[in-house]
Amino acid sequence: VHQALTRLMLEGMVEVIPRKGVIVKSVSLNEIMEIIDVRLINEPHATRLAATFADEADIEKLGGILDLAEEAASRMDVETQMILDKRCHCAISAAAKNTVLADLLKRLHERSLRFWFISLRDAKHHAAVIREHRRIFNAIKARDPDAAAEAARDHIESFRRNITRQV
């Protein structure tokens, strides 16, 4: 339990108050925007690399995740969609063949997870996320690094607009 709390503290999810206890940190619009800014720098690069280096197994895995996500979205299954969203982003990072970048993006997505609950409350956003992920996937599959990077930027900006409306 101590190790888990330490990890949550290092990830910025909880705050340890000496001789008082542990509290879950509240959602901060400033923190959300900072995470989005860091994602805007790194994710387009990762998708660019994925479009360059992804092998057929990477593309097949990503396509399968997107198929499952479309099914979850049609059922309005937010929890499953969040899990698949994270798997989608991890699959793209893995396809980039850069383990340092993949680790950085994994940590950013873990910090973002609680914001996704806010973002995915909007039913229209479910469909937008699916379309955006498909656009990224199609660019990776077509081996078009510029289109992949642009699609990733648009996806993150869409998240920014949606989260700003929700908060």
LINNORBEL-V5845 format. One record per pair of residues at least 24 apart in sequence whose C-alpha atoms are under 10 Angstrom apart, sorted by the first residue. I is the first residue (numbers start at 1). GAP is how many residues later the second one is. D is the distance in Angstrom with one decimal. If there is no record, write none. Layout:
I,GAP,D  I,GAP,D
This chain:
8,103,9.6  11,96,7.8  11,97,9.1  11,99,8.2  11,100,6.6  12,99,7.4  13,97,9.6  13,98,7.3  13,99,10.0  13,101,9.3  27,85,10.0  27,87,8.1  27,88,7.6  27,91,9.9  27,140,9.2  28,87,9.5  28,139,9.2  29,86,9.6  29,134,8.8  29,135,8.0  29,138,7.4  31,80,9.6  31,81,9.4  32,79,9.1  32,80,7.4  32,83,7.5  32,128,8.5  32,131,8.5  32,132,9.3  33,127,7.5  33,130,9.4  33,131,9.1  35,73,6.8  35,74,8.9  35,76,8.2  35,77,7.5  36,72,8.9  36,76,8.9  36,120,7.0  36,121,8.2  36,123,8.4  36,124,7.0  37,119,9.1  37,120,9.6  37,123,9.4  38,66,9.9  38,67,9.2  38,70,8.3  39,65,9.6  39,66,7.5  39,69,7.5  39,70,9.0  39,113,9.4  39,114,8.7  39,117,7.4  39,118,9.9  40,109,9.7  40,112,8.1  40,113,6.1  40,114,9.3  40,115,9.5  40,116,6.6  40,117,8.1  41,112,8.7  42,59,7.6  42,60,9.6  42,62,8.7  42,63,7.5  42,107,9.8  42,110,9.7  42,111,9.7  43,46,8.8  43,49,9.0  43,50,8.1  43,58,8.8  43,59,9.5  43,61,10.0  43,62,7.4  43,105,9.8  43,106,7.6  43,109,6.5  43,110,7.6  43,112,9.9  43,113,8.6  44,92,9.8  44,101,9.0  44,102,8.9  44,103,9.6  44,104,7.1  44,105,4.1  44,106,6.8  44,107,7.8  44,108,5.2  44,109,5.9  44,110,9.4  44,111,9.7  44,112,9.2  45,48,9.6  45,51,8.7  45,56,9.1  45,100,8.8  45,101,9.6  45,103,8.9  45,104,6.3  45,105,9.8  45,107,8.8  45,108,9.6  46,43,9.6  46,46,7.1  46,47,5.9  46,48,8.9  46,49,8.3  46,50,5.6  46,51,8.8  46,52,8.2  46,55,7.3  46,56,8.0  46,59,8.9  46,99,9.5  46,102,9.1  46,103,7.8  46,106,9.0  47,42,9.4  47,45,6.4  47,46,7.3  47,47,10.0  47,48,8.3  47,49,6.7  47,89,7.6  47,90,9.0  47,92,8.8  47,93,7.2  47,97,9.6  47,98,7.0  47,99,8.9  47,100,9.1  47,101,5.5  47,102,5.5  47,103,9.0  47,104,8.7  47,105,6.9  47,106,9.7  48,44,9.7  48,48,7.7  48,88,9.8  48,91,9.2  48,92,7.8  48,95,8.9  48,96,7.7  48,97,4.2  48,98,6.5  48,99,8.1  48,100,5.7  48,101,5.2  48,102,8.9  48,103,9.9  48,104,9.0  49,43,9.0  49,44,8.6  49,45,9.8  49,46,7.6  49,47,4.6  49,48,7.5  49,49,8.3  49,91,8.9  49,94,9.6  49,95,9.9  49,96,7.0  49,97,10.0  49,99,9.0  49,100,8.9  50,41,9.3  50,42,6.2  50,43,7.1  50,44,7.8  50,45,4.8  50,46,3.9  50,47,7.3  50,48,9.3  50,87,9.6  50,89,9.6  50,90,6.3  50,91,9.1  50,93,8.3  50,94,9.5  50,95,7.7  50,98,8.4  50,99,9.6  51,41,9.0  51,44,8.1  51,45,7.6  51,85,9.2  51,86,8.8  51,87,9.4  51,88,6.9  51,89,4.0  51,90,6.8  51,91,7.5  51,92,4.6  51,93,5.8  51,94,5.0  51,95,8.7  51,96,9.0  51,97,6.7  51,98,8.9  52,43,8.9  52,44,7.6  52,45,9.6  52,88,7.7  52,89,9.5  52,90,9.7  52,91,6.0  52,92,7.6  52,93,6.4  52,96,9.8  53,41,9.8  53,42,6.5  53,43,6.0  53,44,6.7  53,45,9.8  53,87,9.2  53,90,8.6  53,92,9.8  54,37,9.8  54,38,8.4  54,39,9.8  54,40,8.4  54,41,4.7  54,42,6.4  54,43,7.7  54,86,7.6  54,87,8.2  54,89,8.5  55,40,7.3  55,41,9.8  55,42,9.9  55,86,9.3  56,39,9.8  56,85,8.7  57,38,9.1  58,33,7.1  58,34,8.0  58,36,7.9  58,37,5.7  58,38,9.4  58,82,9.9  58,83,9.6  59,32,8.8  59,33,8.8  59,36,8.0  59,78,7.8  59,79,9.5  59,81,7.8  59,82,6.4  60,81,9.4  61,26,9.8  61,27,8.9  61,30,7.3  61,31,9.6  61,34,9.8  62,25,8.5  62,26,6.2  62,27,8.9  62,28,9.3  62,29,6.0  62,30,7.3  62,33,9.1  62,71,9.6  62,72,9.7  62,75,7.3  62,78,9.8  62,79,9.7  63,25,8.9  63,28,9.8  63,70,9.8  63,71,8.5  63,74,7.3  63,75,9.2  63,78,9.3  64,24,9.4  65,24,10.0  65,26,8.7  66,64,7.4  66,65,9.8  66,67,7.4  66,68,7.2  66,71,8.6  67,63,9.3  67,67,9.5  69,57,9.5  69,60,9.5  69,61,7.2  69,64,9.6  70,56,9.0  70,57,8.3  70,59,9.5  70,60,6.4  70,61,9.3  70,64,9.8  72,54,9.5  73,50,8.8  73,52,9.8  73,53,6.0  73,54,7.1  73,56,9.3  73,57,7.9  74,52,8.7  74,53,8.5  76,44,9.5  76,45,9.7  76,47,7.6  76,50,7.9  76,51,9.9  77,43,10.0  77,49,9.7  78,38,9.3  78,39,7.7  78,42,6.8  78,43,8.0  78,45,9.5  78,48,8.5  79,37,9.8  79,38,8.3  79,41,9.4  81,35,9.9  81,39,8.8  81,45,8.4  81,48,9.8  81,49,9.6  82,31,7.8  82,32,9.8  82,34,7.0  82,35,7.9  82,38,8.2  83,30,9.2  85,24,9.6  85,28,9.8  85,31,9.4  85,44,8.7  85,45,9.2  85,48,8.8  86,24,8.4  86,26,9.8  86,27,8.3  86,30,9.9  88,45,8.1  88,49,9.5  89,44,9.1  92,44,9.2  92,45,8.6  92,48,8.8  95,45,9.4  115,44,9.9  115,48,7.7  115,51,10.0  115,52,9.6  116,43,8.9  116,47,8.4  117,46,9.8  118,44,9.0  118,45,6.8  118,46,9.9  118,47,9.9  118,48,6.6  118,49,7.6  119,40,7.2  119,41,9.0  119,42,9.5  119,43,6.1  119,44,5.2  119,45,8.8  119,46,8.8  119,47,6.7  119,48,8.8  120,39,9.5  120,42,8.8  120,43,8.9  120,46,9.4  121,41,9.8  121,42,9.8  121,45,8.3  122,40,8.2  122,41,9.6  122,43,9.8  122,44,8.2  124,38,9.8  125,33,8.8  125,34,8.5  125,37,7.4  128,27,8.7  128,30,8.3  128,31,9.5  129,26,7.4  129,27,9.8  129,29,8.5  129,30,8.4  130,25,10.0  131,24,9.2  132,24,9.4  132,26,8.8
